[in-house]
């Protein structure tokens, strides 16, 4: 519980900027219902950059080493493989805030140049996490309920599986962690990009 509360405090600080929490505008003009802030690298559809040219042009906040340690601990727990955990070197985090009406459509995390696993951490309201296949957005998929503190790691053959969040449960937030409403999701990733790629 203490670690969740510390993460909520950190997320609130990151949400202030230098690139603030915002709704991402999609290439077709649609606006995502979740609000996002990035660390290390700025994600915008569908690429990474060091600066948030679609927001305010600022360089995103640095990806902290301690968050990488959290990601490696998650991989160690999920894989039961300390070597795989030590090889995991995340350099970006996408932090999404879902209010009770926000959703995430089925999508792949495929802008990265790395096939390293993705670590996803949930804090706050329970949600339905829909984990699909690598071929398309439709079935087969599995609906998993994620609660505050749950970690979900996907790698190997499932690294590029389509996934989304079709439902957030109202009234299930985690006040003890500092969230009275909504859900935070932190995804830690290896971009596979070097500084010169920015």
Biotite code that builds the C-alpha atoms (Angstrom):
import biotite.structure as struc

atoms = struc.array([
    struc.Atom([0.000, 0.000, 0.000], chain_id="A", res_id=1, res_name="UNK", atom_name="CA", element="C"),
    struc.Atom([2.805, 2.409, 0.864], chain_id="A", res_id=2, res_name="UNK", atom_name="CA", element="C"),
    struc.Atom([4.453, 1.871, -2.525], chain_id="A", res_id=3, res_name="UNK", atom_name="CA", element="C"),
    struc.Atom([1.141, 2.519, -4.319], chain_id="A", res_id=4, res_name="UNK", atom_name="CA", element="C"),
    struc.Atom([0.704, 5.768, -2.404], chain_id="A", res_id=5, res_name="UNK", atom_name="CA", element="C"),
    struc.Atom([4.253, 6.830, -3.299], chain_id="A", res_id=6, res_name="UNK", atom_name="CA", element="C"),
    struc.Atom([3.561, 6.103, -6.963], chain_id="A", res_id=7, res_name="UNK", atom_name="CA", element="C"),
    struc.Atom([0.381, 8.191, -6.872], chain_id="A", res_id=8, res_name="UNK", atom_name="CA", element="C"),
    struc.Atom([2.342, 11.128, -5.420], chain_id="A", res_id=9, res_name="UNK", atom_name="CA", element="C"),
    struc.Atom([4.998, 10.720, -8.125], chain_id="A", res_id=10, res_name="UNK", atom_name="CA", element="C"),
    struc.Atom([2.361, 10.534, -10.872], chain_id="A", res_id=11, res_name="UNK", atom_name="CA", element="C"),
    struc.Atom([0.790, 13.769, -9.654], chain_id="A", res_id=12, res_name="UNK", atom_name="CA", element="C"),
    struc.Atom([4.171, 15.476, -9.861], chain_id="A", res_id=13, res_name="UNK", atom_name="CA", element="C"),
    struc.Atom([4.836, 14.125, -13.360], chain_id="A", res_id=14, res_name="UNK", atom_name="CA", element="C"),
    struc.Atom([1.363, 15.251, -14.441], chain_id="A", res_id=15, res_name="UNK", atom_name="CA", element="C"),
    struc.Atom([2.387, 18.864, -13.822], chain_id="A", res_id=16, res_name="UNK", atom_name="CA", element="C"),
    struc.Atom([5.036, 18.782, -16.531], chain_id="A", res_id=17, res_name="UNK", atom_name="CA", element="C"),
    struc.Atom([7.334, 19.793, -18.090], chain_id="A", res_id=18, res_name="UNK", atom_name="CA", element="C"),
    struc.Atom([4.877, 18.068, -20.463], chain_id="A", res_id=19, res_name="UNK", atom_name="CA", element="C"),
    struc.Atom([1.561, 17.989, -18.601], chain_id="A", res_id=20, res_name="UNK", atom_name="CA", element="C"),
    struc.Atom([-1.071, 15.268, -18.436], chain_id="A", res_id=21, res_name="UNK", atom_name="CA", element="C"),
    struc.Atom([-3.239, 15.640, -21.541], chain_id="A", res_id=22, res_name="UNK", atom_name="CA", element="C"),
    struc.Atom([-5.740, 13.964, -23.841], chain_id="A", res_id=23, res_name="UNK", atom_name="CA", element="C"),
    struc.Atom([-3.887, 12.577, -26.882], chain_id="A", res_id=24, res_name="UNK", atom_name="CA", element="C"),
    struc.Atom([-5.221, 13.650, -30.265], chain_id="A", res_id=25, res_name="UNK", atom_name="CA", element="C"),
    struc.Atom([-5.224, 10.859, -32.851], chain_id="A", res_id=26, res_name="UNK", atom_name="CA", element="C"),
    struc.Atom([-4.191, 11.425, -36.495], chain_id="A", res_id=27, res_name="UNK", atom_name="CA", element="C"),
    struc.Atom([-7.822, 11.347, -37.679], chain_id="A", res_id=28, res_name="UNK", atom_name="CA", element="C"),
    struc.Atom([-8.782, 14.056, -35.198], chain_id="A", res_id=29, res_name="UNK", atom_name="CA", element="C"),
    struc.Atom([-10.270, 11.794, -32.533], chain_id="A", res_id=30, res_name="UNK", atom_name="CA", element="C"),
    struc.Atom([-9.335, 12.403, -28.918], chain_id="A", res_id=31, res_name="UNK", atom_name="CA", element="C"),
    struc.Atom([-8.450, 9.593, -26.519], chain_id="A", res_id=32, res_name="UNK", atom_name="CA", element="C"),
    struc.Atom([-10.633, 9.497, -23.394], chain_id="A", res_id=33, res_name="UNK", atom_name="CA", element="C"),
    struc.Atom([-7.695, 8.631, -21.141], chain_id="A", res_id=34, res_name="UNK", atom_name="CA", element="C"),
    struc.Atom([-5.222, 11.342, -20.184], chain_id="A", res_id=35, res_name="UNK", atom_name="CA", element="C"),
    struc.Atom([-1.521, 10.573, -20.548], chain_id="A", res_id=36, res_name="UNK", atom_name="CA", element="C"),
    struc.Atom([1.868, 11.786, -19.382], chain_id="A", res_id=37, res_name="UNK", atom_name="CA", element="C"),
    struc.Atom([5.150, 10.211, -20.507], chain_id="A", res_id=38, res_name="UNK", atom_name="CA", element="C"),
    struc.Atom([8.591, 9.757, -18.977], chain_id="A", res_id=39, res_name="UNK", atom_name="CA", element="C"),
    struc.Atom([11.882, 9.232, -20.798], chain_id="A", res_id=40, res_name="UNK", atom_name="CA", element="C"),
    struc.Atom([10.376, 9.356, -24.269], chain_id="A", res_id=41, res_name="UNK", atom_name="CA", element="C"),
    struc.Atom([7.210, 11.116, -25.408], chain_id="A", res_id=42, res_name="UNK", atom_name="CA", element="C"),
    struc.Atom([4.714, 8.890, -27.192], chain_id="A", res_id=43, res_name="UNK", atom_name="CA", element="C"),
    struc.Atom([2.344, 10.331, -29.721], chain_id="A", res_id=44, res_name="UNK", atom_name="CA", element="C"),
    struc.Atom([0.502, 8.381, -32.386], chain_id="A", res_id=45, res_name="UNK", atom_name="CA", element="C"),
    struc.Atom([2.471, 6.529, -33.565], chain_id="A", res_id=46, res_name="UNK", atom_name="CA", element="C"),
    struc.Atom([6.048, 7.315, -32.653], chain_id="A", res_id=47, res_name="UNK", atom_name="CA", element="C"),
    struc.Atom([8.429, 8.298, -29.871], chain_id="A", res_id=48, res_name="UNK", atom_name="CA", element="C"),
    struc.Atom([10.405, 11.527, -29.520], chain_id="A", res_id=49, res_name="UNK", atom_name="CA", element="C"),
    struc.Atom([12.335, 13.239, -26.742], chain_id="A", res_id=50, res_name="UNK", atom_name="CA", element="C"),
    struc.Atom([10.196, 16.368, -27.035], chain_id="A", res_id=51, res_name="UNK", atom_name="CA", element="C"),
    struc.Atom([6.423, 16.701, -27.018], chain_id="A", res_id=52, res_name="UNK", atom_name="CA", element="C"),
    struc.Atom([6.004, 18.566, -30.274], chain_id="A", res_id=53, res_name="UNK", atom_name="CA", element="C"),
    struc.Atom([2.259, 17.831, -30.298], chain_id="A", res_id=54, res_name="UNK", atom_name="CA", element="C"),
    struc.Atom([1.773, 19.426, -26.866], chain_id="A", res_id=55, res_name="UNK", atom_name="CA", element="C"),
    struc.Atom([4.188, 22.199, -25.881], chain_id="A", res_id=56, res_name="UNK", atom_name="CA", element="C"),
    struc.Atom([7.541, 21.292, -27.450], chain_id="A", res_id=57, res_name="UNK", atom_name="CA", element="C"),
    struc.Atom([9.130, 20.578, -24.075], chain_id="A", res_id=58, res_name="UNK", atom_name="CA", element="C"),
    struc.Atom([11.412, 17.655, -23.328], chain_id="A", res_id=59, res_name="UNK", atom_name="CA", element="C"),
    struc.Atom([9.645, 15.033, -21.237], chain_id="A", res_id=60, res_name="UNK", atom_name="CA", element="C"),
    struc.Atom([10.640, 14.299, -17.658], chain_id="A", res_id=61, res_name="UNK", atom_name="CA", element="C"),
    struc.Atom([13.427, 11.757, -17.203], chain_id="A", res_id=62, res_name="UNK", atom_name="CA", element="C"),
    struc.Atom([12.671, 8.087, -16.620], chain_id="A", res_id=63, res_name="UNK", atom_name="CA", element="C"),
    struc.Atom([13.801, 7.411, -13.028], chain_id="A", res_id=64, res_name="UNK", atom_name="CA", element="C"),
    struc.Atom([16.102, 4.503, -12.201], chain_id="A", res_id=65, res_name="UNK", atom_name="CA", element="C"),
    struc.Atom([13.854, 3.386, -9.332], chain_id="A", res_id=66, res_name="UNK", atom_name="CA", element="C"),
    struc.Atom([10.975, 2.857, -11.762], chain_id="A", res_id=67, res_name="UNK", atom_name="CA", element="C"),
    struc.Atom([13.240, 0.605, -13.830], chain_id="A", res_id=68, res_name="UNK", atom_name="CA", element="C"),
    struc.Atom([13.989, -1.375, -10.667], chain_id="A", res_id=69, res_name="UNK", atom_name="CA", element="C"),
    struc.Atom([10.252, -1.813, -10.108], chain_id="A", res_id=70, res_name="UNK", atom_name="CA", element="C"),
    struc.Atom([9.899, -3.092, -13.667], chain_id="A", res_id=71, res_name="UNK", atom_name="CA", element="C"),
    struc.Atom([12.731, -5.591, -13.241], chain_id="A", res_id=72, res_name="UNK", atom_name="CA", element="C"),
    struc.Atom([11.170, -6.882, -10.014], chain_id="A", res_id=73, res_name="UNK", atom_name="CA", element="C"),
    struc.Atom([7.897, -7.392, -11.900], chain_id="A", res_id=74, res_name="UNK", atom_name="CA", element="C"),
    struc.Atom([9.630, -9.338, -14.687], chain_id="A", res_id=75, res_name="UNK", atom_name="CA", element="C"),
    struc.Atom([11.458, -11.475, -12.126], chain_id="A", res_id=76, res_name="UNK", atom_name="CA", element="C"),
    struc.Atom([8.159, -12.299, -10.423], chain_id="A", res_id=77, res_name="UNK", atom_name="CA", element="C"),
    struc.Atom([6.290, -12.984, -13.669], chain_id="A", res_id=78, res_name="UNK", atom_name="CA", element="C"),
    struc.Atom([8.999, -15.018, -15.404], chain_id="A", res_id=79, res_name="UNK", atom_name="CA", element="C"),
    struc.Atom([10.694, -16.598, -12.397], chain_id="A", res_id=80, res_name="UNK", atom_name="CA", element="C"),
    struc.Atom([13.924, -15.763, -14.220], chain_id="A", res_id=81, res_name="UNK", atom_name="CA", element="C"),
    struc.Atom([16.427, -13.376, -12.658], chain_id="A", res_id=82, res_name="UNK", atom_name="CA", element="C"),
    struc.Atom([18.494, -13.190, -15.867], chain_id="A", res_id=83, res_name="UNK", atom_name="CA", element="C"),
    struc.Atom([15.450, -12.050, -17.859], chain_id="A", res_id=84, res_name="UNK", atom_name="CA", element="C"),
    struc.Atom([14.694, -9.495, -15.159], chain_id="A", res_id=85, res_name="UNK", atom_name="CA", element="C"),
    struc.Atom([18.219, -8.070, -15.205], chain_id="A", res_id=86, res_name="UNK", atom_name="CA", element="C"),
    struc.Atom([18.134, -7.857, -19.001], chain_id="A", res_id=87, res_name="UNK", atom_name="CA", element="C"),
    struc.Atom([14.972, -5.722, -18.881], chain_id="A", res_id=88, res_name="UNK", atom_name="CA", element="C"),
    struc.Atom([16.012, -2.095, -19.353], chain_id="A", res_id=89, res_name="UNK", atom_name="CA", element="C"),
    struc.Atom([12.887, 0.094, -19.644], chain_id="A", res_id=90, res_name="UNK", atom_name="CA", element="C"),
    struc.Atom([13.542, 3.653, -20.750], chain_id="A", res_id=91, res_name="UNK", atom_name="CA", element="C"),
    struc.Atom([10.007, 5.008, -21.050], chain_id="A", res_id=92, res_name="UNK", atom_name="CA", element="C"),
    struc.Atom([6.785, 4.982, -19.095], chain_id="A", res_id=93, res_name="UNK", atom_name="CA", element="C"),
    struc.Atom([3.330, 5.872, -20.352], chain_id="A", res_id=94, res_name="UNK", atom_name="CA", element="C"),
    struc.Atom([1.109, 6.854, -17.451], chain_id="A", res_id=95, res_name="UNK", atom_name="CA", element="C"),
    struc.Atom([-2.588, 6.829, -18.279], chain_id="A", res_id=96, res_name="UNK", atom_name="CA", element="C"),
    struc.Atom([-5.303, 8.231, -16.038], chain_id="A", res_id=97, res_name="UNK", atom_name="CA", element="C"),
    struc.Atom([-8.787, 6.813, -16.523], chain_id="A", res_id=98, res_name="UNK", atom_name="CA", element="C"),
    struc.Atom([-11.793, 8.570, -15.053], chain_id="A", res_id=99, res_name="UNK", atom_name="CA", element="C"),
    struc.Atom([-14.945, 6.481, -14.673], chain_id="A", res_id=100, res_name="UNK", atom_name="CA", element="C"),
    struc.Atom([-15.951, 7.033, -18.307], chain_id="A", res_id=101, res_name="UNK", atom_name="CA", element="C"),
    struc.Atom([-12.556, 6.530, -19.977], chain_id="A", res_id=102, res_name="UNK", atom_name="CA", element="C"),
    struc.Atom([-11.846, 3.517, -22.154], chain_id="A", res_id=103, res_name="UNK", atom_name="CA", element="C"),
    struc.Atom([-8.942, 2.204, -24.220], chain_id="A", res_id=104, res_name="UNK", atom_name="CA", element="C"),
    struc.Atom([-9.656, 0.516, -27.532], chain_id="A", res_id=105, res_name="UNK", atom_name="CA", element="C"),
    struc.Atom([-7.901, -2.643, -28.644], chain_id="A", res_id=106, res_name="UNK", atom_name="CA", element="C"),
    struc.Atom([-4.394, -1.816, -29.847], chain_id="A", res_id=107, res_name="UNK", atom_name="CA", element="C"),
    struc.Atom([-0.851, -3.145, -30.074], chain_id="A", res_id=108, res_name="UNK", atom_name="CA", element="C"),
    struc.Atom([2.205, -1.595, -28.416], chain_id="A", res_id=109, res_name="UNK", atom_name="CA", element="C"),
    struc.Atom([4.351, -1.746, -31.527], chain_id="A", res_id=110, res_name="UNK", atom_name="CA", element="C"),
    struc.Atom([6.167, 1.578, -31.882], chain_id="A", res_id=111, res_name="UNK", atom_name="CA", element="C"),
    struc.Atom([9.080, 0.182, -29.885], chain_id="A", res_id=112, res_name="UNK", atom_name="CA", element="C"),
    struc.Atom([12.161, -1.202, -31.626], chain_id="A", res_id=113, res_name="UNK", atom_name="CA", element="C"),
    struc.Atom([12.464, -3.823, -28.915], chain_id="A", res_id=114, res_name="UNK", atom_name="CA", element="C"),
    struc.Atom([10.592, -7.046, -28.213], chain_id="A", res_id=115, res_name="UNK", atom_name="CA", element="C"),
    struc.Atom([11.306, -6.795, -24.471], chain_id="A", res_id=116, res_name="UNK", atom_name="CA", element="C"),
    struc.Atom([8.252, -7.357, -22.277], chain_id="A", res_id=117, res_name="UNK", atom_name="CA", element="C"),
    struc.Atom([5.823, -4.615, -21.284], chain_id="A", res_id=118, res_name="UNK", atom_name="CA", element="C"),
    struc.Atom([5.139, -4.176, -17.572], chain_id="A", res_id=119, res_name="UNK", atom_name="CA", element="C"),
    struc.Atom([1.717, -2.747, -16.710], chain_id="A", res_id=120, res_name="UNK", atom_name="CA", element="C"),
    struc.Atom([0.855, -1.603, -13.172], chain_id="A", res_id=121, res_name="UNK", atom_name="CA", element="C"),
    struc.Atom([-2.673, -0.679, -12.060], chain_id="A", res_id=122, res_name="UNK", atom_name="CA", element="C"),
    struc.Atom([-3.514, 1.674, -9.193], chain_id="A", res_id=123, res_name="UNK", atom_name="CA", element="C"),
    struc.Atom([-7.019, 2.760, -8.254], chain_id="A", res_id=124, res_name="UNK", atom_name="CA", element="C"),
    struc.Atom([-10.338, 1.644, -9.669], chain_id="A", res_id=125, res_name="UNK", atom_name="CA", element="C"),
    struc.Atom([-10.836, -1.921, -10.859], chain_id="A", res_id=126, res_name="UNK", atom_name="CA", element="C"),
    struc.Atom([-11.113, -2.421, -14.606], chain_id="A", res_id=127, res_name="UNK", atom_name="CA", element="C"),
    struc.Atom([-11.656, -5.030, -17.269], chain_id="A", res_id=128, res_name="UNK", atom_name="CA", element="C"),
    struc.Atom([-8.388, -5.598, -19.112], chain_id="A", res_id=129, res_name="UNK", atom_name="CA", element="C"),
    struc.Atom([-9.035, -7.332, -22.432], chain_id="A", res_id=130, res_name="UNK", atom_name="CA", element="C"),
    struc.Atom([-6.013, -9.313, -23.609], chain_id="A", res_id=131, res_name="UNK", atom_name="CA", element="C"),
    struc.Atom([-6.291, -10.558, -27.168], chain_id="A", res_id=132, res_name="UNK", atom_name="CA", element="C"),
    struc.Atom([-4.277, -12.178, -29.901], chain_id="A", res_id=133, res_name="UNK", atom_name="CA", element="C"),
    struc.Atom([-1.500, -10.907, -32.171], chain_id="A", res_id=134, res_name="UNK", atom_name="CA", element="C"),
    struc.Atom([-3.526, -11.123, -35.404], chain_id="A", res_id=135, res_name="UNK", atom_name="CA", element="C"),
    struc.Atom([-6.307, -8.594, -34.905], chain_id="A", res_id=136, res_name="UNK", atom_name="CA", element="C"),
    struc.Atom([-8.611, -6.711, -32.536], chain_id="A", res_id=137, res_name="UNK", atom_name="CA", element="C"),
    struc.Atom([-11.327, -9.360, -32.455], chain_id="A", res_id=138, res_name="UNK", atom_name="CA", element="C"),
    struc.Atom([-11.666, -12.680, -30.695], chain_id="A", res_id=139, res_name="UNK", atom_name="CA", element="C"),
    struc.Atom([-10.133, -14.722, -29.271], chain_id="A", res_id=140, res_name="UNK", atom_name="CA", element="C"),
    struc.Atom([-9.464, -12.570, -26.236], chain_id="A", res_id=141, res_name="UNK", atom_name="CA", element="C"),
    struc.Atom([-9.590, -12.984, -22.472], chain_id="A", res_id=142, res_name="UNK", atom_name="CA", element="C"),
    struc.Atom([-11.115, -10.471, -20.064], chain_id="A", res_id=143, res_name="UNK", atom_name="CA", element="C"),
    struc.Atom([-9.148, -10.120, -16.835], chain_id="A", res_id=144, res_name="UNK", atom_name="CA", element="C"),
    struc.Atom([-10.243, -7.969, -13.907], chain_id="A", res_id=145, res_name="UNK", atom_name="CA", element="C"),
    struc.Atom([-7.383, -5.844, -12.616], chain_id="A", res_id=146, res_name="UNK", atom_name="CA", element="C"),
    struc.Atom([-7.472, -4.297, -9.143], chain_id="A", res_id=147, res_name="UNK", atom_name="CA", element="C"),
    struc.Atom([-5.287, -1.705, -7.462], chain_id="A", res_id=148, res_name="UNK", atom_name="CA", element="C"),
    struc.Atom([-1.749, -3.031, -7.113], chain_id="A", res_id=149, res_name="UNK", atom_name="CA", element="C"),
    struc.Atom([-2.050, -5.653, -9.857], chain_id="A", res_id=150, res_name="UNK", atom_name="CA", element="C"),
    struc.Atom([0.850, -6.129, -12.256], chain_id="A", res_id=151, res_name="UNK", atom_name="CA", element="C"),
    struc.Atom([0.434, -7.545, -15.752], chain_id="A", res_id=152, res_name="UNK", atom_name="CA", element="C"),
    struc.Atom([3.535, -8.489, -17.750], chain_id="A", res_id=153, res_name="UNK", atom_name="CA", element="C"),
    struc.Atom([3.308, -9.479, -21.392], chain_id="A", res_id=154, res_name="UNK", atom_name="CA", element="C"),
    struc.Atom([6.240, -10.661, -23.434], chain_id="A", res_id=155, res_name="UNK", atom_name="CA", element="C"),
    struc.Atom([7.485, -13.488, -25.604], chain_id="A", res_id=156, res_name="UNK", atom_name="CA", element="C"),
    struc.Atom([4.865, -14.627, -28.161], chain_id="A", res_id=157, res_name="UNK", atom_name="CA", element="C"),
    struc.Atom([2.276, -12.355, -26.492], chain_id="A", res_id=158, res_name="UNK", atom_name="CA", element="C"),
    struc.Atom([4.392, -9.189, -26.605], chain_id="A", res_id=159, res_name="UNK", atom_name="CA", element="C"),
    struc.Atom([2.461, -7.752, -29.541], chain_id="A", res_id=160, res_name="UNK", atom_name="CA", element="C"),
    struc.Atom([-0.987, -8.989, -28.558], chain_id="A", res_id=161, res_name="UNK", atom_name="CA", element="C"),
    struc.Atom([-3.857, -6.560, -28.991], chain_id="A", res_id=162, res_name="UNK", atom_name="CA", element="C"),
    struc.Atom([-5.200, -5.327, -25.660], chain_id="A", res_id=163, res_name="UNK", atom_name="CA", element="C"),
    struc.Atom([-7.514, -2.681, -24.255], chain_id="A", res_id=164, res_name="UNK", atom_name="CA", element="C"),
    struc.Atom([-9.673, -1.531, -21.347], chain_id="A", res_id=165, res_name="UNK", atom_name="CA", element="C"),
    struc.Atom([-13.399, -1.653, -22.180], chain_id="A", res_id=166, res_name="UNK", atom_name="CA", element="C"),
    struc.Atom([-14.634, -0.872, -18.661], chain_id="A", res_id=167, res_name="UNK", atom_name="CA", element="C"),
    struc.Atom([-13.629, 0.915, -15.462], chain_id="A", res_id=168, res_name="UNK", atom_name="CA", element="C"),
    struc.Atom([-15.747, 0.141, -12.397], chain_id="A", res_id=169, res_name="UNK", atom_name="CA", element="C"),
    struc.Atom([-17.188, 3.252, -10.765], chain_id="A", res_id=170, res_name="UNK", atom_name="CA", element="C"),
    struc.Atom([-16.744, 3.528, -7.028], chain_id="A", res_id=171, res_name="UNK", atom_name="CA", element="C"),
    struc.Atom([-13.810, 1.110, -6.749], chain_id="A", res_id=172, res_name="UNK", atom_name="CA", element="C"),
    struc.Atom([-10.932, 3.589, -6.438], chain_id="A", res_id=173, res_name="UNK", atom_name="CA", element="C"),
    struc.Atom([-8.200, 3.248, -3.827], chain_id="A", res_id=174, res_name="UNK", atom_name="CA", element="C"),
    struc.Atom([-8.430, 6.140, -1.315], chain_id="A", res_id=175, res_name="UNK", atom_name="CA", element="C"),
    struc.Atom([-5.752, 4.546, 0.876], chain_id="A", res_id=176, res_name="UNK", atom_name="CA", element="C"),
    struc.Atom([-3.313, 4.951, -2.033], chain_id="A", res_id=177, res_name="UNK", atom_name="CA", element="C"),
    struc.Atom([-4.433, 8.546, -2.572], chain_id="A", res_id=178, res_name="UNK", atom_name="CA", element="C"),
    struc.Atom([-6.913, 7.978, -5.407], chain_id="A", res_id=179, res_name="UNK", atom_name="CA", element="C"),
    struc.Atom([-10.517, 8.792, -4.555], chain_id="A", res_id=180, res_name="UNK", atom_name="CA", element="C"),
    struc.Atom([-11.688, 8.372, -8.150], chain_id="A", res_id=181, res_name="UNK", atom_name="CA", element="C"),
    struc.Atom([-10.332, 6.820, -11.307], chain_id="A", res_id=182, res_name="UNK", atom_name="CA", element="C"),
    struc.Atom([-7.490, 4.551, -12.228], chain_id="A", res_id=183, res_name="UNK", atom_name="CA", element="C"),
    struc.Atom([-3.803, 5.029, -12.983], chain_id="A", res_id=184, res_name="UNK", atom_name="CA", element="C"),
    struc.Atom([-2.014, 2.636, -15.304], chain_id="A", res_id=185, res_name="UNK", atom_name="CA", element="C"),
    struc.Atom([1.762, 2.762, -15.674], chain_id="A", res_id=186, res_name="UNK", atom_name="CA", element="C"),
    struc.Atom([3.302, 0.847, -18.570], chain_id="A", res_id=187, res_name="UNK", atom_name="CA", element="C"),
    struc.Atom([7.075, 0.438, -18.579], chain_id="A", res_id=188, res_name="UNK", atom_name="CA", element="C"),
    struc.Atom([8.695, -0.300, -21.931], chain_id="A", res_id=189, res_name="UNK", atom_name="CA", element="C"),
    struc.Atom([12.023, -0.549, -23.725], chain_id="A", res_id=190, res_name="UNK", atom_name="CA", element="C"),
    struc.Atom([11.895, 1.678, -26.789], chain_id="A", res_id=191, res_name="UNK", atom_name="CA", element="C"),
    struc.Atom([15.050, 0.201, -28.304], chain_id="A", res_id=192, res_name="UNK", atom_name="CA", element="C"),
    struc.Atom([15.937, 3.757, -29.366], chain_id="A", res_id=193, res_name="UNK", atom_name="CA", element="C"),
    struc.Atom([19.161, 5.667, -28.803], chain_id="A", res_id=194, res_name="UNK", atom_name="CA", element="C"),
    struc.Atom([19.474, 9.339, -27.931], chain_id="A", res_id=195, res_name="UNK", atom_name="CA", element="C"),
    struc.Atom([20.345, 10.159, -31.518], chain_id="A", res_id=196, res_name="UNK", atom_name="CA", element="C"),
    struc.Atom([16.991, 8.782, -32.671], chain_id="A", res_id=197, res_name="UNK", atom_name="CA", element="C"),
    struc.Atom([15.070, 11.674, -31.106], chain_id="A", res_id=198, res_name="UNK", atom_name="CA", element="C"),
])
